[in-house]
Each structure stands twice: as C-alpha cells, then as structure tokens.
Amino acid sequence: MTTGGPVILGFDGSAAARQAVRDAATLLGPQPALVVTVWEAGRRFEPLTLPVPGFELPPAALDLRSAAEMDEAAYESAKQTARQGAQLAREAGFSAATALAVADDLTPADTLLRVAREHDSPGIVVGAHGHRKLSELLLGSTSDTLVHKSDRPVVVVRARAGDQSHPPETAGAG
C-alpha cells in the first residue's frame, strides 16, 4: 500500500482506535502515518441555539465567551489525543507519524475522506466500537460510512471482546 502520502489513522483515543493503530503497524509495516483526530467545532453553541418544539421557554442567553472557551478546550483536547495517537503509531512501528486535529466537516467519516484525498493517502485505518444499529454494530458508524464511501482501501479493526471503552467526547473519529 504505497502512494505519495501517509496512511491516515483515524484516532479518537478509544481502545478500538489504539488497537487499530497497533494492528495497522503490523499489517502495513514501516511507512509514514498521519494520525487524525476529528473534533466538532461549534458544538458548544448548538444547545443554546436550537429551538425545542412544544416548549414555550424564553430564549436562552448565549455566553459567547464561555462557549468559545469550551470550543478551544475541545480543540486542545483533540490535539492532545492526536499527539498520543502519533506517539503510539511510532512506538507500534510506523516509520513516522504526525498528529493532526481537524474540525469536523459533515461527519467524522467525511472529514477523514477529505484529509485522505488532500494528503494523497494510500488508505485509511479506523477502529470500530461496535455500538448502535445492526450495520453499525458490525463496523461502527464512522467505519461503516468509510467502507461504503471511500475511493481508497479502508482497514477497520473491531474492538476486542470485552473491550468496549468509548472515546473522549471531543474526539470523533475512531
């Protein structure tokens, strides 16, 4: 699996994502990797602005400074998660690993696909958590979308039996 760019490792800090990094290093051998943590920019603003049908509540006061600070904290957390994933990738055997925290486009899968195209990546690796509806139970929503929409190979590593830990709130890909 070689092209001009690095392998994209979708990393959300979960046990499934950590396992995916380790398994990918074994499967793919020493080559460069870009560890991508997708975070949802503006998420802290949504609950304050969405109307709730049937409720006659007065508009909530929007504290822009607090919401912006929480957004910045989410970004910093995503950067830290990506750095941890890059360190794990180097330790697992990738020849080089760079961390990237990127704001969500539409979904984590769409964001990972865009990053893979931008970096001329030969493929994408993600972990699957095994929760949600039946099709997503087998792969996970992000991995299921990647498998169906990607124009390049996708490696999905399912969480090991008994290991169902979930990612931190700010990290969206895994």
SULFENTA-V952124 format. One record per run of one state. SS is the DSSP state (h for helix, s for strand, l for the rest). FROM is the first residue (numbers start at 1). LEN is the number of residues. If there is no record, write none. Layout:
ss | from | len
SS | FROM | LEN
SS | FROM | LEN
This chain:
ss | from | len
l | 1 | 6
s | 7 | 4
l | 11 | 4
h | 15 | 14
l | 29 | 3
s | 32 | 8
l | 40 | 3
h | 43 | 7
l | 50 | 14
h | 64 | 29
l | 93 | 3
s | 96 | 8
l | 104 | 4
h | 108 | 11
l | 119 | 4
s | 123 | 6
l | 129 | 5
h | 134 | 5
l | 139 | 2
h | 141 | 9
l | 150 | 3
s | 153 | 6
l | 159 | 16
